């Protein structure tokens, strides 16, 4: 699961690894996997369509 600490940003796990705060829930593992697959597809197959320049 992905959570957000107000002071230290995003992290995976139950509590912020820096301050230990419980923080705010952002995405579960299923949503993270789905988002990663979408972004990988965009970067591999359609970078120009989304205005992304990829280094060779």
N, C-alpha and C positions, 0 to 999 in steps of 0.2 A: 504494500500500500504506500501511497505517496502522501505525505503530509507537508504542511508549511509552518515553519516557525517564524513568528513576526520579526524576530531579531536576526536569525541566521539563514533564512531562506528555506528551500525545499529539501526534503530528506526522505529516505525510505526507513520504515520501522515504526516502533511504538512511540518513542520519544526522541527529541532532538539530541543528536550525539554530542553537541557542545554544551547545552545548558540543561538538558533532560526534560524540558517542557513537553507536555502532551501535544500541544499545538492543534492546528485545524486540519481535518481530513480533507484531502484534495481529490485523489483517485484511487480506486481499488486495483488489484493486480490485473483483473480482466480488462478494465478500461485502459490501463497502461500498455498492456500487450497490443490491444486494438490500435491505439494511437501510434505506437512504435511501428506497426506494420503499415499503416497509412503513410507515415512520414518516410519510411524506407522506400515504399513504392513511388512516392513523388520524387524523391531524390534520384532514384535509379532510372525511372522511365519518363518523367515529365518535368524536369527542372525548368526548362524554358517556358513552359506554360504558366508557371508560378513565379517567374522572374528571378529564379535562383541561378547563380553562376557557380559551376562546379569546377574546381581545379582538376587538371588532368592527372 
